[in-house]
Amino acid sequence: MLGAFSKAFFHTLSQSGTLKRLASRYGMSGSGGFARRFIAGETLHEAIDAARVVEARGLAQTLDYLGESVSTLDEADAATREYLTMIDAIVAAGIGRNISLKLTQLGLDVDEAQCLAHLRTIVSAAAPRECFVRIDMENSPYVDRTLTIFETLWREGLRNVGVVIQAALRRSEQDLERVMALGTRVRLVKGAYKEPGDLAWQRKADVDEAFVRLTGRLLASGTFPALATHDPSMIAAAKRLATEHRRTTDSFEFQMLYGIRRDLQAALKSDGYGMRVYIPFGREWFPYFMRRLGERPANVGFVLRGIISER
């Protein structure tokens, strides 16, 4: 239950305009801003620089332009243009061609048809450049619409797109079977959102059990599964299941967040496993940052030290 309380607490804090303004003042200031451990920066240039550093360590990466839950079509249009610019910049920079995005950033709360059109524009632009687009999964009210929009593009023949499944949601076993049947690439995460007990597992042990169970299904039948976890016990279970299902180390990958458990990232790479780092950037970094604290409260100490050092 501690994990559920932590998520609820930091979710509440993420809604505070005062705290957001304070964090914006100190969080990204200079090279020592306390949020820079988890956020590559506020600009695309900074994100590409961070990607180069990650790739120099022998790891893969995906870039995510932060800015979920837009409230106008103008904002959704601007986000779409930013992603198109990002694709061009990634190609020009010569880094790995992999991006992640959220549908509420493309206008899902404003106009679902226009959101689909925006996503189609991005995925279609990415396809001839051999760029893969991952649709991040948001909290439970968005799951059905996200999967429907994804399936629409898949039926249209766009194959350079994949989705995310959250182990914490009770419905995810059925959702996983639904998308695996298409042959798409799935990223499995535990889930960072505050959810009610009737929709999501509340105890860490139950979430862990679900994550291992879904990992087993992905490694048995999934197309290049991506297992996103920083938990050594989940990693150990995934390795065991990969062996049971005779998975080669290049037929799936682990994924971790920028700035978290770099020791585990290096160890997995050293052991021959694929390892991809999720690199977020952009001015609207505060909600993402608060979710990271809610997932792993031990990070709070690092942040407090950063704030104190700024004074």
C-alpha positions as CSV (number, residue, x, y, z in Angstrom):
1,M,0.0,0.0,0.0
2,L,3.0,2.3,0.5
3,G,3.5,2.4,-3.3
4,A,-0.2,3.5,-3.8
5,F,0.1,6.2,-1.2
6,S,3.3,7.5,-2.7
7,K,1.8,7.7,-6.2
8,A,-1.3,9.5,-4.8
9,F,0.8,11.9,-2.8
10,F,3.0,12.9,-5.7
11,H,0.0,13.0,-8.1
12,T,-1.5,15.6,-5.8
13,L,1.7,17.6,-5.7
14,S,1.9,17.5,-9.5
15,Q,-1.3,19.5,-9.6
16,S,0.1,22.4,-7.6
17,G,0.8,25.5,-9.7
18,T,2.9,27.1,-7.0
19,L,5.1,24.0,-6.7
20,K,5.4,23.9,-10.5
21,R,6.6,27.5,-10.7
22,L,9.1,26.9,-7.9
23,A,10.4,23.8,-9.5
24,S,10.7,25.5,-12.9
25,R,12.9,28.2,-11.3
26,Y,15.4,25.7,-9.8
27,G,14.9,22.4,-11.5
28,M,16.6,22.9,-14.8
29,S,18.9,25.9,-13.9
30,G,22.4,25.3,-15.2
31,S,24.0,21.9,-15.3
32,G,23.3,21.3,-11.6
33,G,19.5,21.7,-11.7
34,F,18.0,19.0,-9.5
35,A,15.7,17.7,-12.3
36,R,18.5,17.2,-14.8
37,R,19.2,13.8,-13.3
38,F,15.9,12.6,-14.8
39,I,15.2,15.2,-17.6
40,A,17.7,15.6,-20.5
41,G,16.9,19.3,-20.8
42,E,14.2,21.6,-22.2
43,T,15.4,21.7,-25.8
44,L,15.7,19.2,-28.6
45,H,19.4,20.1,-28.9
46,E,20.0,19.0,-25.3
47,A,18.1,15.8,-25.8
48,I,20.2,14.8,-28.8
49,D,23.3,15.6,-26.8
50,A,22.0,13.3,-24.1
51,A,21.2,10.6,-26.6
52,R,24.8,10.7,-28.0
53,V,26.1,10.2,-24.4
54,V,23.8,7.3,-23.9
55,E,24.8,5.7,-27.2
56,A,28.5,6.2,-26.4
57,R,27.9,3.9,-23.5
58,G,26.7,1.2,-25.9
59,L,23.0,1.6,-25.1
60,A,20.0,2.4,-27.3
61,Q,17.7,5.2,-26.6
62,T,14.2,6.7,-27.3
63,L,13.4,10.4,-27.2
64,D,10.2,11.8,-25.6
65,Y,9.1,15.4,-26.0
66,L,7.2,16.1,-22.7
67,G,3.9,18.0,-22.7
68,E,0.8,15.8,-22.1
69,S,-2.8,16.8,-21.6
70,V,-3.0,19.8,-24.0
71,S,-6.3,21.6,-23.9
72,T,-6.4,23.2,-27.4
73,L,-6.0,22.1,-31.0
74,D,-3.3,24.8,-31.4
75,E,-1.2,23.2,-28.7
76,A,-1.8,19.7,-30.3
77,D,-0.8,21.1,-33.7
78,A,2.4,22.6,-32.2
79,A,3.3,19.3,-30.5
80,T,2.8,17.5,-33.8
81,R,5.2,20.0,-35.6
82,E,7.7,19.5,-32.8
83,Y,7.7,15.7,-33.4
84,L,8.1,16.2,-37.1
85,T,11.1,18.5,-36.4
86,M,12.4,15.9,-34.0
87,I,12.4,13.1,-36.6
88,D,14.3,15.3,-39.1
89,A,16.8,16.3,-36.4
90,I,17.3,12.6,-35.3
91,V,18.1,11.6,-38.8
92,A,20.5,14.5,-39.3
93,A,22.2,13.8,-36.0
94,G,22.8,10.2,-36.9
95,I,21.4,8.8,-33.6
96,G,19.0,5.9,-33.1
97,R,15.6,6.5,-34.7
98,N,13.2,5.8,-31.9
99,I,10.6,8.2,-30.3
100,S,7.9,8.0,-27.7
101,L,4.8,10.1,-27.4
102,K,1.5,10.5,-25.5
103,L,-1.8,10.9,-27.3
104,T,-3.2,13.6,-24.9
105,Q,-0.3,15.7,-26.2
106,L,-1.7,15.3,-29.7
107,G,-5.2,16.4,-28.7
108,L,-7.0,13.3,-27.5
109,D,-8.9,15.3,-24.8
110,V,-9.9,17.9,-27.4
111,D,-10.7,16.1,-30.6
112,E,-10.1,12.3,-31.0
113,A,-10.3,12.4,-34.8
114,Q,-7.7,15.2,-35.0
115,C,-5.5,13.3,-32.5
116,L,-5.6,10.3,-34.8
117,A,-4.8,12.6,-37.8
118,H,-1.8,14.0,-35.9
119,L,-0.5,10.6,-35.0
120,R,-0.9,9.4,-38.5
121,T,1.1,12.3,-39.8
122,I,3.9,11.6,-37.3
123,V,4.0,7.8,-37.9
124,S,3.8,8.3,-41.7
125,A,6.7,10.8,-41.7
126,A,8.7,8.4,-39.5
127,A,8.2,5.3,-41.7
128,P,10.4,6.1,-44.7
129,R,13.1,7.2,-42.3
130,E,13.0,3.9,-40.5
131,C,12.0,5.6,-37.3
132,F,9.9,3.7,-34.7
133,V,7.2,5.4,-32.8
134,R,6.0,4.2,-29.4
135,I,2.6,5.3,-28.1
136,D,3.0,5.7,-24.3
137,M,0.0,4.5,-22.3
138,E,-1.6,7.0,-20.0
139,N,-3.9,6.4,-17.1
140,S,-6.9,4.1,-17.3
141,P,-9.6,6.4,-18.8
142,Y,-7.4,6.6,-22.0
143,V,-6.6,2.9,-22.5
144,D,-9.5,2.0,-24.8
145,R,-9.1,5.1,-27.0
146,T,-5.3,4.6,-27.1
147,L,-5.6,1.0,-28.3
148,T,-8.4,1.8,-30.8
149,I,-6.3,4.6,-32.3
150,F,-3.2,2.4,-32.5
151,E,-5.2,-0.4,-34.1
152,T,-6.6,2.0,-36.7
153,L,-3.1,2.9,-37.9
154,W,-2.1,-0.8,-37.8
155,R,-5.0,-1.7,-40.1
156,E,-3.9,1.1,-42.4
157,G,-0.6,-0.7,-42.8
158,L,1.7,1.4,-40.6
159,R,4.0,-1.0,-38.9
160,N,6.6,1.3,-37.4
161,V,4.4,1.9,-34.3
162,G,4.0,0.1,-31.0
163,V,2.2,0.5,-27.7
164,V,2.6,0.2,-24.0
165,I,0.9,-2.1,-21.5
166,Q,0.8,-1.4,-17.8
167,A,1.0,-4.4,-15.5
168,A,-0.7,-2.6,-12.6
169,L,-4.0,-2.5,-14.5
170,R,-6.2,-5.5,-13.9
171,R,-7.4,-5.5,-17.5
172,S,-3.9,-5.7,-19.0
173,E,-3.8,-9.5,-19.6
174,Q,-6.6,-9.2,-22.1
175,D,-5.2,-6.0,-23.6
176,L,-1.8,-7.8,-24.1
177,E,-3.4,-10.7,-25.9
178,R,-5.3,-8.2,-28.1
179,V,-2.2,-6.4,-29.3
180,M,0.1,-9.4,-29.4
181,A,-2.3,-11.0,-31.9
182,L,-1.5,-8.2,-34.3
183,G,2.2,-8.8,-34.0
184,T,3.1,-5.4,-32.7
185,R,6.0,-4.5,-30.5
186,V,4.9,-4.0,-26.8
187,R,6.6,-2.2,-24.0
188,L,5.6,-3.6,-20.6
189,V,5.8,-1.3,-17.6
190,K,4.5,-1.5,-14.1
191,G,2.5,1.8,-14.3
192,A,3.1,5.1,-12.7
193,Y,-0.4,6.5,-12.4
194,K,-2.7,6.7,-9.4
195,E,-5.6,4.3,-10.1
196,P,-8.6,3.0,-8.1
197,G,-8.5,-0.4,-6.5
198,D,-11.2,-1.8,-8.7
199,L,-9.1,-1.1,-11.8
200,A,-5.5,-1.6,-10.6
201,W,-3.5,-3.7,-8.2
202,Q,-2.6,-1.7,-5.1
203,R,0.0,-3.9,-3.4
204,K,3.5,-3.9,-4.9
205,A,3.6,-7.7,-4.6
206,D,0.5,-8.0,-6.8
207,V,1.9,-5.6,-9.4
208,D,5.1,-7.5,-9.4
209,E,3.3,-10.8,-9.9
210,A,1.4,-9.3,-12.8
211,F,4.5,-7.9,-14.3
212,V,6.2,-11.4,-14.2
213,R,3.1,-13.1,-15.6
214,L,2.9,-10.6,-18.5
215,T,6.6,-10.9,-19.1
216,G,6.2,-14.6,-19.5
217,R,3.5,-14.1,-22.2
218,L,5.6,-11.6,-24.1
219,L,8.7,-13.8,-24.0
220,A,6.7,-16.8,-25.1
221,S,4.9,-15.2,-28.1
222,G,5.7,-11.4,-28.3
223,T,7.4,-9.6,-31.2
224,F,10.6,-8.0,-29.8
225,P,9.3,-7.3,-26.3
226,A,10.5,-4.3,-24.3
227,L,10.6,-4.9,-20.6
228,A,10.7,-1.6,-18.8
229,T,11.8,-2.1,-15.2
230,H,14.5,-1.0,-12.7
231,D,13.7,-3.7,-10.3
232,P,16.5,-6.3,-10.0
233,S,14.0,-9.0,-9.0
234,M,11.9,-8.4,-12.2
235,I,15.1,-8.4,-14.3
236,A,16.1,-11.7,-12.8
237,A,12.7,-13.2,-13.5
238,A,12.8,-11.9,-17.1
239,K,16.2,-13.5,-17.6
240,R,14.9,-16.8,-16.3
241,L,11.8,-16.7,-18.4
242,A,13.9,-15.8,-21.5
243,T,15.9,-18.9,-20.9
244,E,12.8,-21.0,-20.5
245,H,11.4,-19.7,-23.8
246,R,14.7,-20.0,-25.6
247,R,14.9,-16.3,-26.3
248,T,18.2,-15.0,-27.6
249,T,19.4,-11.8,-26.0
250,D,18.9,-9.9,-29.3
251,S,15.2,-10.9,-29.6
252,F,14.0,-8.6,-26.8
253,E,15.3,-5.7,-24.7
254,F,15.2,-4.1,-21.3
255,Q,14.3,-0.4,-21.0
256,M,15.0,2.1,-18.2
257,L,14.5,5.7,-17.6
258,Y,17.1,8.4,-18.1
259,G,19.1,8.9,-14.9
260,I,17.8,5.9,-13.0
261,R,19.9,2.8,-12.2
262,R,22.7,3.4,-14.5
263,D,24.6,0.6,-12.8
264,L,21.9,-1.9,-13.9
265,Q,21.9,-0.4,-17.4
266,A,25.6,-1.0,-17.7
267,A,25.4,-4.5,-16.2
268,L,22.7,-5.6,-18.6
269,K,24.7,-4.3,-21.5
270,S,27.8,-6.0,-20.3
271,D,25.8,-9.3,-20.0
272,G,24.8,-9.0,-23.7
273,Y,21.2,-7.8,-23.3
274,G,19.7,-5.1,-25.3
275,M,19.2,-2.0,-23.1
276,R,17.3,1.1,-24.2
277,V,17.1,4.4,-22.2
278,Y,14.0,6.6,-22.3
279,I,15.2,10.2,-22.6
280,P,12.5,12.8,-21.8
281,F,13.0,16.5,-22.6
282,G,10.9,19.7,-22.9
283,R,9.6,22.6,-20.9
284,E,6.6,20.7,-19.6
285,W,8.7,18.3,-17.5
286,F,7.1,18.8,-14.1
287,P,4.2,16.2,-14.2
288,Y,6.7,13.5,-15.5
289,F,9.2,14.4,-12.8
290,M,6.6,14.0,-10.1
291,R,5.6,10.6,-11.3
292,R,9.2,9.5,-11.1
293,L,9.3,10.6,-7.5
294,G,6.1,8.7,-6.8
295,E,7.4,5.5,-8.3
296,R,10.6,5.6,-6.3
297,P,10.5,7.8,-3.2
298,A,14.2,7.3,-2.6
299,N,14.7,9.8,-5.3
300,V,13.2,12.5,-3.0
301,G,16.5,12.7,-1.0
302,F,18.4,13.5,-4.2
303,V,16.0,16.2,-5.1
304,L,16.0,17.8,-1.7
305,R,19.8,17.9,-1.7
306,G,19.6,19.6,-5.1
307,I,17.2,22.2,-3.9
308,I,19.3,23.0,-0.8
309,S,22.5,23.3,-2.9
310,E,20.7,25.9,-5.1
311,R,20.2,28.3,-2.1
